[in-house]
Amino acid sequence: MSVMRSIRAFYNGCNKIQYKLFPPVVLLGIVLIILRWSSSPPAGRVWVGQGNEGMGFTQLDDTDISSYIAGMKDSRSEDCKNEVFHGLGSATVSILLDFVDHEFYDLKLTLEAILEHTPDELYKEIIILDDGTGHDNVQNDAIKYLGQPKFKKVRGFRSEKSEGAALSRFKASKMATGSILVFISSQTAVNVGWLEPLINQVTQNHKQIVVSHSDALLANYRYFRTPDSYISVFDWTLNTLFMESDDPAPIMKMPAMAGHAFAVDTMYFNSIGNYDEGFGRGGGENLELSFRTWMCGGSIVKATCSRVAVRDALVVQKVQSEANFRRLTELWLGQGQGQDFRRTAYRIKEIDAVEPESEKQNRVSRQKYLSRTTQCQDINWYLREAAPQVLRVPLQSRHFGKLRAATGYCLHGQAKHDGTGQLTVCRPHMYEANMVWNLDVRGRLSHEDKCVENDSGQALIKKCQEKPVNTQIWARRPDGQMQSFVDNSLCLTHEAAEDGSHKLILLECPVEDDRSTEWSFIKY
C-alpha cells in the first residue's frame, strides 16, 4: 500500500484500536477515526508562527523550504565536525513528531530538515501523530503532502481528540518500533549532523535522556547560533529557561530540558513511566519528565554537537495551565528530608493550591503507579545532586528574583568598588544567580550577604546587618517605587550616566510616572 493510501486509510479509520488514558501500564493504542475539519492557509504556503505571537515569521513557499534548509549554516564546532560516530550497532531509531491544527504547516519545515540532514540508514521510521486536528483543509493538505514518495518511511496516525503534548507524545511512542526514540518539536529545524551525537550517547548510557543544543530561529528565519555553554534549568515559578554553564563541554549535565529535541532508550523510557498522560494542554510535561528522570535513577545531558534550531528558543517556557502546575508541584516538590517546596512554588506563582477532587484522584493514581514501578529520590536530593545552580527561596521572602527597572535594566549583585550598585540590561530568558535579589518580609533587599542601604542619602551595597537596621529597610509601593524607610521622600532610581554606565542612586520620589523609579521582580 502506498504512503498516500495508507494515510488515507488511517484517516478513514482502519485498524481501530481502543486507547485508554489510565493506567499507564496498560498500553492499548489509539482510536483511529475521521474528524471534521474546517480551514487552512492557502495551498502551497507554509504558515509559520502560529502560537509564536509577535515573532514575525513570514510565509515560505513550499519550493523555498528546500533551498532554505540547504542554506542553513552548519553551527557545529570544528571538533564536533570531526567527532567519530560509533554506529547504531543493534539499535534502531524512531523519530517522533506531533502536531495539531495549523501546526502542520510548521511541521513541514521540520520534516524537510530531517530528510535533508539525516542519513537515511540512521533511522527506521518517522512517526507523525496528528493530535486531533479539527480543520478540513489541513487534513487534505497533510494527505497530499505526506503522500510524496520521499516520505516512504513516514507512518501517520491520528488521535480521536486533542489532549495536549504529553498525551500526544505518549501515543506516538506506542506506535514506534525503534529501540531509541527521538522526539522532535514542530517548532524546530534540525541541522547537519544532529542525530549522530544523540545516538552515540544513548547507546553508551541507556539511562540518559540526551538533548540537542538549541540554536535560535529568529523572525523571518534568521539563524542565531547560541553559545555552547547554554543549559536549561528551572525557577520556582516552574519556568524552564537558559543559564550559562561555567564549564562548557561536548556532553553537559542539565537539571531540566525544554523538550524540543531529545533521544532516549525506549525500554528505559517506558520503565520510568514514559510521558505523564495526566498533563493536558498548557505545558509542564517536559519539566515533570526532567524531575522524574533525575529523581528516579536517570540523568539528562546535552550533546553540544547535536544542533537544532528552535523558534522562540530564547523565550522562557512557562506552565500556563493551573491544573498542570498543581500536578507537577504535588508530584515532585513535596516534603522529603527538608523544606517542602510546594508552598514556595504556589506562593511565587500565586496559584490556588487546592486540587479539585478529579485532579487529586488522577494525581494519586499516578503516584501509586510510580511507587510500584520505580524507586525515586526526593526534591532535596535533586536540588543537591542535579540542580545545585537553582537558588532556594528564603522562607521569609516577599519577592525573589531579578530586580528590574521599567527602563529594562536589572540590578547586578556585584557592586562597584565604591559600593555603588550597577545595572545591566535584563535578560529574562537567562537564569543568572548573580542578579537575584530577595525582598524579605521585614523590607530588607539583599543579594547573598549584601544589602541595599541608604547611606546618608546614597544608595550603596553593603554587608547586611545581623539585626535589620532602618537604613537597610525598603518599602515597595503599589506603583513599583522603592522608598527608603528612614526617608520616604527618597526612592531607588536607575541613573544612566553620561559615561555610559548605569548605576543605582537615591532621588526624590517623583509624583508622576517615572520609569527609572518603577521596579518589579522577574520571579525566580
Secondary structure as UniProt FT lines:
FT   HELIX           3..11
FT   TURN            12..13
FT   TURN            24..25
FT   TURN            43..44
FT   STRAND          45..46
FT   TURN            50..51
FT   TURN            53..54
FT   STRAND          60..61
FT   HELIX           62..70
FT   HELIX           78..81
FT   TURN            89..90
FT   STRAND          93..99
FT   TURN            101..102
FT   HELIX           103..117
FT   HELIX           120..122
FT   STRAND          125..130
FT   HELIX           136..146
FT   HELIX           149..151
FT   TURN            152..153
FT   STRAND          154..158
FT   HELIX           165..175
FT   STRAND          180..184
FT   TURN            186..187
FT   STRAND          188..190
FT   TURN            192..193
FT   HELIX           195..204
FT   TURN            206..207
FT   STRAND          208..217
FT   HELIX           219..221
FT   STRAND          223..224
FT   TURN            228..229
FT   STRAND          230..234
FT   TURN            236..237
FT   STRAND          240..244
FT   STRAND          251..253
FT   STRAND          261..265
FT   HELIX           266..271
FT   TURN            272..273
FT   TURN            277..278
FT   HELIX           285..295
FT   TURN            296..297
FT   STRAND          299..311
FT   TURN            312..314
FT   HELIX           322..332
FT   HELIX           341..349
FT   HELIX           357..373
FT   HELIX           379..385
FT   TURN            388..389
FT   TURN            395..396
FT   STRAND          397..405
FT   TURN            406..407
FT   STRAND          409..411
FT   TURN            417..418
FT   STRAND          422..425
FT   TURN            428..429
FT   HELIX           433..435
FT   STRAND          436..440
FT   TURN            441..442
FT   STRAND          444..447
FT   TURN            448..449
FT   STRAND          450..455
FT   TURN            456..457
FT   STRAND          458..463
FT   HELIX           470..472
FT   STRAND          473..476
FT   TURN            478..479
FT   STRAND          482..484
FT   TURN            488..489
FT   STRAND          490..496
FT   TURN            498..499
FT   STRAND          502..508
FT   HELIX           515..517
FT   STRAND          519..523
//
